[in-house]
Amino acid sequence: MITLITYQAGFGQPSLSPFCVKAMWLLQAAGVDWQREDSNDPRKMPYAKLPAIRTAQGIIADSHDIQTHLEEQGAQFWGVAADRVLGHALIRMAEEHMYFHILMDRWGDDDVWPIIRDTYFDAIPGLLRKPITSSIRKAVMKGMHTQGLGRFDRIARMERIEPDLMAIATLLRDQPYLLGDTINLPDYPVAAMLSAAMAGPLPTALRERVSDDPVLSDYAARMTQEMGL
Ligand SMILES: N[C@@H](CCC(=O)N[C@@H](CS)C(=O)NCC(=O)O)C(=O)O
């Protein structure tokens, strides 16, 4: 039995982290026996991040390495005819660009932040929560400044994510999944990011943009339903 170490459920999602949702979907699609173990402290994990899985061989961290492990055990996340070049680019777009927009939407918005703080860090007792989490938030925002997106206001950020959303919607115009009639590897991270964008606790520009787009929101709902979580 594989144990997925994951952030807790929240905002209507099986995990507050889209990478944990992606890992859950990969486990489901692989058809392996798995269970979840919720944690809000990734510090002891190999990369100090979640998700990670505990297997008979030890801990495997990072959703990509989880994917590779499951493939080594026989899982097939790519259809025979799938365009893997396009698929790879979509995975990078979701994980290295869209994800950071979600991060900014949650951690960088002064109205959203108090809800994030009290949801993500509900295990920290009330009086300590504000001082501890404000230094965590500062570190996250410093990382976002270095990454680059933290330097843009919301309007500029929306202009930057729009082409990603248009690219996804264009691919989905005549087919239910990104690369055709069946689910392929890029569907897991892309749909997980769209679901996370729609699951923000307040109606931000990003949340409304994705939720109000029937192609994008139906696709995320289709993946969620297909995965059965
Ligand atoms: N490349 C990793 C990314 C995982 C990731 O960014 N996890 C975030 C939550 S969404 C995390 O654990 N962050 C904790 C931290 O940075 O301290 C994967 O694919 O699993």
The ligand as an SDF file (V2000), in Angstrom:
LIG
                    3D

 20 19  0  0  0  0  0  0  0  0999 V2000
    7.8920   20.1780   -8.0610 N   0  0  0  0  0  0  0  0  0  0  0  0
    7.1020   19.8080   -6.9100 C   0  0  0  0  0  0  0  0  0  0  0  0
    6.3750   21.0500   -6.4040 C   0  0  0  0  0  0  0  0  0  0  0  0
    5.6280   20.7810   -5.0970 C   0  0  0  0  0  0  0  0  0  0  0  0
    5.2930   22.0770   -4.3800 C   0  0  0  0  0  0  0  0  0  0  0  0
    5.6070   23.1820   -4.8470 O   0  0  0  0  0  0  0  0  0  0  0  0
    4.6770   21.9270   -3.2100 N   0  0  0  0  0  0  0  0  0  0  0  0
    4.3420   23.0900   -2.4090 C   0  0  0  0  0  0  0  0  0  0  0  0
    2.8490   23.1260   -2.1170 C   0  0  0  0  0  0  0  0  0  0  0  0
    1.8860   23.3690   -3.5790 S   0  0  0  0  0  0  0  0  0  0  0  0
    5.0640   23.0110   -1.0720 C   0  0  0  0  0  0  0  0  0  0  0  0
    5.1110   21.9550   -0.4460 O   0  0  0  0  0  0  0  0  0  0  0  0
    5.6180   24.1170   -0.6070 N   0  0  0  0  0  0  0  0  0  0  0  0
    6.2310   24.1920    0.6850 C   0  0  0  0  0  0  0  0  0  0  0  0
    7.3640   25.1340    0.7090 C   0  0  0  0  0  0  0  0  0  0  0  0
    7.7800   25.6230   -0.3510 O   0  0  0  0  0  0  0  0  0  0  0  0
    7.8640   25.3860    1.8160 O   0  0  0  0  0  0  0  0  0  0  0  0
    6.1440   18.6950   -7.2800 C   0  0  0  0  0  0  0  0  0  0  0  0
    5.8430   18.5280   -8.4790 O   0  0  0  0  0  0  0  0  0  0  0  0
    5.7420   17.9350   -6.3960 O   0  0  0  0  0  0  0  0  0  0  0  0
  1  2  1  0
  2  3  1  0
  2 18  1  0
  3  4  1  0
  4  5  1  0
  5  6  2  0
  5  7  1  0
  7  8  1  0
  8  9  1  0
  8 11  1  0
  9 10  1  0
 11 12  2  0
 11 13  1  0
 13 14  1  0
 14 15  1  0
 15 16  2  0
 15 17  1  0
 18 19  2  0
 18 20  1  0
M  END
$$$$
